[in-house]
Amino acid sequence: MSGILAFALHYEGAFNKNSLGGVSEAARLADELGCEAHGVVIGDVSDDLAASLGNYGATKVFRARDVPEGLAQPVVDVMAKVIDDNGHDYALFGGGLLGFEIGAGLAARLNAGVTMEVTQVNVADGRLTAERPIHGDSSISTSHYKDRGIIIGRLNAFETAAPSDATAKVEDVDVQLSEFSTKAKMVQRGEARGEDIDIEGANILVAGGRGLGRPEGFELCEALAAALGGAVAATRAVVDAGWYPYSTQIGQTGKTVSPKLYLAAGISGAIQHKVGFQSSENIVAINKDSNAPIFEYSDLGIVGDLNKILPKLTDAVKAKKG
């Protein structure tokens, strides 16, 4: 067993949450397999930043300084060379659209098996298996790999380990990019967060659905979120209706979150929405319909008029905070 290679995406001098989760997961699995977890970074990454992946279990980090960032094909070139030169059996990605694109290209380049939207990786008989939900998350599919495997996690599926004091050895690699990999150029790079709030990283989310009745209903969610120190999220139905920004959409076609508290106000609980927040630690639902599906998987359900409950809850939180 030669090891696991995890891709780490960086932005403005820091690695994002899902990349650190991916490195942490690779380290956990490598420990079970009796091999090493390595990282790979692209572009202008300082020695200290690259070595800091050792805090999350990577023993070595391969750095391609002269390769353009943010584009999939150059990263495929880099990772294919690193894997071929070092004999890695698996490549692991924490999630995100860029990870999906790189992973798919890498699987085609290496003739490897690939599984996307993975929520759990296990060790069985000395090999990795990857689980992903299918049929609207009603069933689980398990992937086994004959040779090399490419594993791409669902957003927030892999938990970030508590950082240690360990550091990783940094090794620079020179890669001759394929001609087609140089055709696209990055013009501008940024992150759309919606009012500069990262709902994927929020510990507390107050989500609103059609039960709010009108766009102004989100003012109740915003007030409660502000009192709790959290952020506001929404369902697809309300963002499609123009009630709230698309950047806040949770669900199968939106974002996947795993906050400590997910408070759903006026959300019926369709399976497409459930898949986006089901890994939350605590789920609280407020709905006037006692038969709403969301109560089936809530830790606490409140049947009542959210227009009366949310303001009182907001006042109670403010009073508790003094």
Phi, psi and chi 1 to 4 in degrees:
 res  aa     phi    psi   chi1   chi2   chi3   chi4
   1 MET       -  116.8 -178.0   63.1   62.1      -
   2 SER   -90.7  -22.5  -62.1      -      -      -
   3 GLY   134.2  179.5      -      -      -      -
   4 ILE  -123.9  132.3  -56.0  171.1      -      -
   5 LEU  -108.5  122.5 -177.9   67.4      -      -
   6 ALA  -111.5  131.8      -      -      -      -
   7 PHE   -83.2  133.1  172.7   68.2      -      -
   8 ALA  -121.5  116.9      -      -      -      -
   9 LEU   -92.2  133.7  179.9   66.1      -      -
  10 HIS  -122.0  155.7   62.4   95.5      -      -
  11 TYR  -155.0  125.5 -176.1   65.8      -      -
  12 GLU    52.8   46.4  -65.6 -176.0  -17.5      -
  13 GLY    78.7   19.0      -      -      -      -
  14 ALA  -149.7  151.5      -      -      -      -
  15 PHE   -86.0  143.7  -66.9  111.5      -      -
  16 ASN   -79.1  165.5   70.0   13.8      -      -
  17 LYS   -58.3  -44.1  174.0 -175.1  174.7 -177.4
  18 ASN   -69.5  -31.2  -79.2  -76.1      -      -
  19 SER   -66.9  -42.3  -70.8      -      -      -
  20 LEU   -66.1  -34.9  -65.2  179.6      -      -
  21 GLY   -64.1  -39.8      -      -      -      -
  22 GLY   -65.2  -42.8      -      -      -      -
  23 VAL   -64.5  -42.3  172.6      -      -      -
  24 SER   -61.0  -42.5  -60.3      -      -      -
  25 GLU   -66.1  -41.5 -177.7   72.1    0.4      -
  26 ALA   -60.3  -41.1      -      -      -      -
  27 ALA   -66.2  -41.1      -      -      -      -
  28 ARG   -61.5  -45.4  179.6 -173.9   71.8   82.5
  29 LEU   -69.5  -40.1  -64.0  166.6      -      -
  30 ALA   -61.8  -36.8      -      -      -      -
  31 ASP   -63.0  -40.5 -174.2   59.7      -      -
  32 GLU   -69.3  -34.3  -71.8 -168.5   43.3      -
  33 LEU   -83.0  -16.9  -69.7  170.6      -      -
  34 GLY    80.6   33.3      -      -      -      -
  35 CYS  -132.1 -162.5   60.3      -      -      -
  36 GLU  -115.9  153.1  -66.8 -174.1   -1.2      -
  37 ALA  -105.6  129.2      -      -      -      -
  38 HIS  -118.4  158.7  -63.2  158.3      -      -
  39 GLY  -116.1  161.3      -      -      -      -
  40 VAL  -136.2  132.2   59.3      -      -      -
  41 VAL  -128.8  152.0  -64.6      -      -      -
  42 ILE  -120.9  138.7  -52.8  -62.0      -      -
  43 GLY    88.6 -155.5      -      -      -      -
  44 ASP   -79.3   85.3 -173.5   18.0      -      -
  45 VAL  -117.1  124.6 -177.9      -      -      -
  46 SER   -67.0  161.3   68.3      -      -      -
  47 ASP   -58.0  -45.2  -70.2  -13.9      -      -
  48 ASP   -65.1  -42.0  -72.1  -16.7      -      -
  49 LEU   -66.3  -45.1 -178.3   59.6      -      -
  50 ALA   -61.9  -45.0      -      -      -      -
  51 ALA   -65.8  -23.6      -      -      -      -
  52 SER   -67.5  -14.3   72.0      -      -      -
  53 LEU   -64.7  -17.8  -70.8 -180.0      -      -
  54 GLY   -65.0  -25.1      -      -      -      -
  55 ASN   -59.8  -24.6  -61.3  167.5      -      -
  56 TYR  -110.7   12.7  -57.3   92.4      -      -
  57 GLY   111.5   -7.8      -      -      -      -
  58 ALA   -74.1  134.1      -      -      -      -
  59 THR   -93.4  -21.9   57.0      -      -      -
  60 LYS  -146.3  145.8 -179.7 -175.0  -68.1 -174.4
  61 VAL  -127.2  123.9  175.3      -      -      -
  62 PHE   -91.3  128.9  -62.2   93.4      -      -
  63 ARG  -121.3  126.2  176.7  176.6   56.5 -171.8
  64 ALA  -109.3   91.6      -      -      -      -
  65 ARG   -65.2  -40.1  -79.7 -173.9  179.5  -86.0
  66 ASP   -92.2   12.0  -61.3  -33.5      -      -
  67 VAL   -97.8  134.0  174.1      -      -      -
  68 PRO   -63.1  142.5   21.5  -33.0      -      -
  69 GLU   -88.2  156.9  -55.9  169.4   37.5      -
  70 GLY    80.3    1.0      -      -      -      -
  71 LEU  -116.5  138.8  -60.5  172.2      -      -
  72 ALA   -71.4  -49.3      -      -      -      -
  73 GLN   -61.5  -41.9  -75.1  -58.2  -37.1      -
  74 PRO   -60.6  -36.1  -26.5   36.3      -      -
  75 VAL   -67.7  -36.5 -178.0      -      -      -
  76 VAL   -59.2  -43.9  171.9      -      -      -
  77 ASP   -57.9  -46.1  -73.8  -14.8      -      -
  78 VAL   -64.4  -50.7  171.9      -      -      -
  79 MET   -67.4  -35.8  -66.6 -171.1   70.2      -
  80 ALA   -62.4  -41.6      -      -      -      -
  81 LYS   -67.1  -45.0  175.7  176.0  173.9   56.1
  82 VAL   -61.7  -43.1  170.3      -      -      -
  83 ILE   -66.7  -43.6  -70.7  171.7      -      -
  84 ASP   -65.5  -40.4  -80.2  -22.0      -      -
  85 ASP   -73.5  -28.0  -71.7   -7.5      -      -
  86 ASN  -115.5   -3.1  -63.7  -86.0      -      -
  87 GLY    72.2   29.0      -      -      -      -
  88 HIS   -64.0  140.6  -65.2   98.1      -      -
  89 ASP   -89.9  -24.2  -66.6  -71.6      -      -
  90 TYR  -139.3  148.6  -57.7   98.3      -      -
  91 ALA  -119.7  137.9      -      -      -      -
  92 LEU  -130.0  136.5 -169.0  146.1      -      -
  93 PHE  -124.0  138.8  -62.0   81.0      -      -
  94 GLY   -71.7  -18.5      -      -      -      -
  95 GLY   128.6  177.9      -      -      -      -
  96 GLY   101.8  158.5      -      -      -      -
  97 LEU   -62.3  -39.8  -65.2  177.5      -      -
  98 LEU   -65.4  -39.5 -176.3   60.7      -      -
  99 GLY   -62.5  -39.3      -      -      -      -
 100 PHE   -61.4  -43.9  -69.0  147.4      -      -
 101 GLU   -68.2  -44.7 -170.7  174.6   -3.5      -
 102 ILE   -64.1  -46.5  -62.3  169.0      -      -
 103 GLY   -60.4  -41.0      -      -      -      -
 104 ALA   -64.6  -43.8      -      -      -      -
 105 GLY   -65.8  -37.7      -      -      -      -
 106 LEU   -67.7  -39.0 -171.9   61.2      -      -
 107 ALA   -62.4  -41.7      -      -      -      -
 108 ALA   -66.6  -40.2      -      -      -      -
 109 ARG   -65.9  -39.7 -176.9   76.8   62.3   86.3
 110 LEU   -97.3   -1.1  -61.4  176.4      -      -
 111 ASN    55.4   46.4 -167.0   29.2      -      -
 112 ALA  -107.6  160.2      -      -      -      -
 113 GLY   -76.1  148.4      -      -      -      -
 114 VAL  -137.6  139.9   59.5      -      -      -
 115 THR  -132.9  127.8  -46.7      -      -      -
 116 MET  -108.8  163.7  -61.4 -173.1  178.4      -
 117 GLU    58.0   38.3  -69.1  -75.9  -18.6      -
 118 VAL   -74.6  134.6  171.8      -      -      -
 119 THR  -111.3  -14.2   55.0      -      -      -
 120 GLN  -154.5  134.7  178.4   69.4   40.1      -
 121 VAL  -120.9  132.8 -173.1      -      -      -
 122 ASN  -127.7  162.9  -59.0  -55.3      -      -
 123 VAL  -107.5  125.5  175.2      -      -      -
 124 ALA  -139.0  122.3      -      -      -      -
 125 ASP    54.4   40.0  -61.7  -35.1      -      -
 126 GLY    76.7   11.1      -      -      -      -
 127 ARG  -131.8  162.0  -56.9  -73.3  -63.7  174.3
 128 LEU   -90.1  143.9  -64.4 -173.4      -      -
 129 THR  -125.2  146.4   63.0      -      -      -
 130 ALA  -122.7  133.2      -      -      -      -
 131 GLU  -107.3  138.2  -63.8 -179.4   -1.8      -
 132 ARG  -140.5  141.8   69.4  179.7  -59.3  -91.2
 133 PRO   -70.6  145.0  -17.5   31.7      -      -
 134 ILE  -134.9  171.3   57.9  174.3      -      -
 135 HIS    51.5   53.1  -57.4  -47.2      -      -
 136 GLY    64.5   32.9      -      -      -      -
 137 ASP    69.1   17.6  -81.9   26.3      -      -
 138 SER   -86.7  -15.4   62.4      -      -      -
 139 SER  -139.5  163.6  -59.6      -      -      -
 140 ILE  -118.2  130.9  -63.4  -66.6      -      -
 141 SER  -104.8  136.1  171.4      -      -      -
 142 THR  -112.2  126.0  -58.5      -      -      -
 143 SER  -101.6  135.9  -62.8      -      -      -
 144 HIS  -117.3  150.4  -59.5 -101.5      -      -
 145 TYR  -118.1  128.2  -54.5   97.2      -      -
 146 LYS   -70.2  -38.0  -67.7 -178.3  178.9  179.3
 147 ASP  -134.6 -111.9 -169.1    9.3      -      -
 148 ARG   -77.4  151.7  -70.7  168.0  169.2  165.4
 149 GLY  -132.2  138.8      -      -      -      -
 150 ILE  -111.5  120.5  -48.4  -62.5      -      -
 151 ILE  -118.8  120.4  -61.3  170.2      -      -
 152 ILE  -119.2  113.6  -50.5  168.1      -      -
 153 GLY   -75.3  156.1      -      -      -      -
 154 ARG   -72.3  148.9  175.6  177.0  -74.8 -175.0
 155 LEU   -52.6  132.2  -75.9  172.0      -      -
 156 ASN    67.5   13.5  -64.4  -47.0      -      -
 157 ALA   -75.6  -31.5      -      -      -      -
 158 PHE  -101.9  126.6  -57.9  139.9      -      -
 159 GLU   -79.1  135.6 -176.5  176.1   -9.1      -
 160 THR   -78.3  127.9  -57.9      -      -      -
 161 ALA   -71.5  155.1      -      -      -      -
 162 ALA   -64.7  127.3      -      -      -      -
 163 PRO   -65.0  142.7   22.2  -32.1      -      -
 164 SER  -105.5 -173.5   68.9      -      -      -
 165 ASP   -93.7    1.8  -65.9  -30.8      -      -
 166 ALA   -71.3  152.0      -      -      -      -
 167 THR  -126.7  156.3   57.3      -      -      -
 168 ALA  -101.1  149.1      -      -      -      -
 169 LYS   -72.2  134.7  176.3 -176.5  177.0 -178.1
 170 VAL  -105.3  127.4 -179.6      -      -      -
 171 GLU  -125.4  120.0  179.8  178.0  -38.8      -
 172 ASP   -79.0  140.4  -72.9  -43.6      -      -
 173 VAL  -124.5  140.3  -66.9      -      -      -
 174 ASP  -101.8  127.4  -66.4  -38.7      -      -
 175 VAL  -127.6  129.4  179.9      -      -      -
 176 GLN   -85.9  109.5 -178.3   65.0   44.9      -
 177 LEU   -70.7  144.5  -63.0 -178.7      -      -
 178 SER   -64.1  151.8  -55.5      -      -      -
 179 GLU   -58.3  -41.9 -177.6 -180.0   -3.4      -
 180 PHE   -70.1  -18.2   55.9   79.4      -      -
 181 SER   -76.9  -11.2  -63.6      -      -      -
 182 THR  -102.5    3.6   63.0      -      -      -
 183 LYS   -72.7  -35.0  -62.2  -61.1 -176.9 -177.7
 184 ALA   -95.8  147.0      -      -      -      -
 185 LYS  -130.6  145.0  -63.4 -174.0 -178.6  -59.9
 186 MET   -79.5  118.8  178.6   65.4   70.0      -
 187 VAL   -88.9  -46.5  176.4      -      -      -
 188 GLN  -152.2  142.6 -176.2  176.8    2.4      -
 189 ARG  -125.3  138.0 -178.8  175.6  175.4 -180.0
 190 GLY  -163.8 -179.6      -      -      -      -
 191 GLU  -132.0  127.4  -66.8 -169.8    4.9      -
 192 ALA   -90.5  116.8      -      -      -      -
 193 ARG  -117.2  -12.7  -65.6 -172.8  179.0  -87.5
 194 GLY    72.8   98.9      -      -      -      -
 195 GLU    56.3   28.1  -61.4 -173.7    6.1      -
 196 ASP    61.2   28.2 -153.1   27.6      -      -
 197 ILE  -115.3  130.4  -65.4  176.1      -      -
 198 ASP   -94.2   95.6  178.5   13.4      -      -
 199 ILE   -68.8  -23.2   63.4  171.2      -      -
 200 GLU   -70.3  -23.7  -68.3  172.4  -27.5      -
 201 GLY  -104.6    0.3      -      -      -      -
 202 ALA   -73.2  140.6      -      -      -      -
 203 ASN   -83.0  -22.8  -75.2  -35.9      -      -
 204 ILE  -132.0  128.6  -61.9  174.6      -      -
 205 LEU  -127.9  134.6  -75.5  175.3      -      -
 206 VAL  -112.2  111.7  179.2      -      -      -
 207 ALA  -106.6  139.9      -      -      -      -
 208 GLY  -116.4  145.9      -      -      -      -
 209 GLY  -125.9 -164.9      -      -      -      -
 210 ARG   -63.1  -21.0  -75.8 -178.5  -67.4 -174.4
 211 GLY   -63.9  -13.1      -      -      -      -
 212 LEU   -68.0  -22.1  -67.8  173.5      -      -
 213 GLY    88.2  -31.3      -      -      -      -
 214 ARG  -163.5  162.0   61.7 -164.7 -171.7  -75.2
 215 PRO   -57.0  -35.4  -25.0   34.1      -      -
 216 GLU   -64.6  -17.5  -68.3   75.5   18.0      -
 217 GLY   -61.5  -23.3      -      -      -      -
 218 PHE   -68.4  -16.4  -88.8   96.6      -      -
 219 GLU   -62.4  -32.6  -65.8  175.1    3.6      -
 220 LEU   -66.3  -41.5  -59.9  175.3      -      -
 221 CYS   -65.7  -41.3  -64.3      -      -      -
 222 GLU   -64.6  -39.5  -69.5  169.3  -12.5      -
 223 ALA   -65.3  -43.5      -      -      -      -
 224 LEU   -67.7  -41.7  179.0   56.0      -      -
 225 ALA   -61.4  -40.3      -      -      -      -
 226 ALA   -64.7  -40.8      -      -      -      -
 227 ALA   -65.8  -36.0      -      -      -      -
 228 LEU   -84.2  -13.6  -69.4  168.6      -      -
 229 GLY    78.7   32.1      -      -      -      -
 230 GLY  -118.0 -159.9      -      -      -      -
 231 ALA  -129.2  169.2      -      -      -      -
 232 VAL  -108.6  137.5  177.5      -      -      -
 233 ALA  -126.7  175.5      -      -      -      -
 234 ALA  -151.3  165.6      -      -      -      -
 235 THR   -92.5  167.6   63.6      -      -      -
 236 ARG   -63.4  -38.4  176.8  173.8  178.2  171.9
 237 ALA   -58.4  -42.1      -      -      -      -
 238 VAL   -78.7  -31.3  -63.2      -      -      -
 239 VAL   -73.5  -34.7  -60.5      -      -      -
 240 ASP   -63.4  -31.9  -78.4  -11.6      -      -
 241 ALA   -80.8   -5.1      -      -      -      -
 242 GLY    83.8   15.2      -      -      -      -
 243 TRP   -77.1  -30.1  -68.1    9.7      -      -
 244 TYR  -150.2  157.2 -137.2   63.5      -      -
 245 PRO   -63.0  147.0  -22.3   33.9      -      -
 246 TYR   -62.3  -25.9  -86.2   99.5      -      -
 247 SER   -66.6  -10.7   58.3      -      -      -
 248 THR  -102.6    3.6   64.1      -      -      -
 249 GLN   -72.2  130.1 -179.2 -172.9  -27.6      -
 250 ILE  -109.6  137.4  -57.0  -62.1      -      -
 251 GLY   141.9 -169.8      -      -      -      -
 252 GLN   -60.4  -36.5 -164.5  167.8   35.5      -
 253 THR  -103.8   10.1   56.3      -      -      -
 254 GLY  -120.5 -133.2      -      -      -      -
 255 LYS  -105.0  155.4  -64.5  180.0  177.7  178.3
 256 THR  -107.6  129.9  -58.6      -      -      -
 257 VAL  -128.1  160.5  -64.5      -      -      -
 258 SER  -145.7   60.9   55.6      -      -      -
 259 PRO   -74.2  170.6   31.6  -37.2      -      -
 260 LYS   -73.1  -31.0  -66.9 -177.9  178.6  178.5
 261 LEU  -136.3  125.7  171.2   63.4      -      -
 262 TYR  -119.1  109.9 -170.9   86.3      -      -
 263 LEU  -104.8  116.2 -167.2  151.2      -      -
 264 ALA  -102.9  117.7      -      -      -      -
 265 ALA  -110.9  116.1      -      -      -      -
 266 GLY    69.1   32.1      -      -      -      -
 267 ILE  -112.6  125.3  -64.2  174.0      -      -
 268 SER   -71.0  -34.9   63.4      -      -      -
 269 GLY   101.6   39.2      -      -      -      -
 270 ALA   -61.4  149.4      -      -      -      -
 271 ILE   -58.6  -32.2 -172.5   67.4      -      -
 272 GLN   -66.2  -29.7  -68.9   83.4   -0.4      -
 273 HIS   -83.6  -37.2 -177.1   70.1      -      -
 274 LYS   -56.4  -40.1  174.8 -170.8  173.9 -175.0
 275 VAL   -62.4  -18.8  -59.2      -      -      -
 276 GLY   -84.9  -18.2      -      -      -      -
 277 PHE  -133.9    7.1   71.4   89.2      -      -
 278 GLN   -65.1  -17.7   60.6 -174.1   -6.2      -
 279 SER   -90.2    8.5   60.4      -      -      -
 280 SER   -63.0  146.4  -57.8      -      -      -
 281 GLU   -68.7  -41.2  -71.4 -173.6   23.9      -
 282 ASN  -135.7  129.2  -61.0  -77.5      -      -
 283 ILE  -119.0  122.3  -59.4  170.5      -      -
 284 VAL  -118.7  129.9  176.1      -      -      -
 285 ALA  -121.2  137.8      -      -      -      -
 286 ILE  -122.5  119.4  -57.6  172.8      -      -
 287 ASN  -156.0  141.1 -159.2  -61.3      -      -
 288 LYS   -78.2  -14.8   64.7 -179.0 -179.9 -179.6
 289 ASP   -92.6  109.7  179.5    7.1      -      -
 290 SER   -66.2  -16.4   60.7      -      -      -
 291 ASN   -98.4    9.8  -65.2  -45.2      -      -
 292 ALA   -60.7  134.1      -      -      -      -
 293 PRO   -56.5  -26.6  -24.7   34.4      -      -
 294 ILE   -63.8  -25.2 -163.5  165.8      -      -
 295 PHE   -67.7  -20.0  -71.5  130.6      -      -
 296 GLU   -67.9  -26.8  -63.2  177.5    6.6      -
 297 TYR  -126.6   25.0   40.4   85.2      -      -
 298 SER   -95.4  145.5  -62.4      -      -      -
 299 ASP   -75.8  -30.6  -62.4  -67.7      -      -
 300 LEU  -142.6  127.7  174.4   63.5      -      -
 301 GLY  -117.7  135.7      -      -      -      -
 302 ILE  -122.0  117.1  -56.0  171.2      -      -
 303 VAL   -94.7  116.4  179.5      -      -      -
 304 GLY   169.4 -177.1      -      -      -      -
 305 ASP   -82.8  112.2 -175.4   -7.7      -      -
 306 LEU   -63.2  -26.5   61.1   83.6      -      -
 307 ASN   -65.5  -22.7  -66.9  -69.5      -      -
 308 LYS   -96.5  -36.0  -63.3  178.4 -179.7  179.3
 309 ILE   -74.1  -46.0  -64.5  171.1      -      -
 310 LEU   -60.1  -45.6  -71.6 -178.6      -      -
 311 PRO   -62.0  -40.2  -24.7   35.6      -      -
 312 LYS   -66.6  -38.3  -69.6 -177.7  178.1 -179.5
 313 LEU   -65.9  -40.2 -174.0   54.9      -      -
 314 THR   -62.0  -45.9  -59.5      -      -      -
 315 ASP   -61.4  -39.5  -68.9  -18.6      -      -
 316 ALA   -65.6  -40.0      -      -      -      -
 317 VAL   -65.7  -42.2  171.2      -      -      -
 318 LYS   -63.6  -41.4  -70.2  179.6  177.3  178.3
 319 ALA   -65.4  -38.6      -      -      -      -
 320 LYS   -64.0  -35.1 -177.5   68.7  174.9  178.4
 321 LYS   -80.1   -8.1  -71.9 -173.6  172.7 -178.3
 322 GLY    81.7      -      -      -      -      -
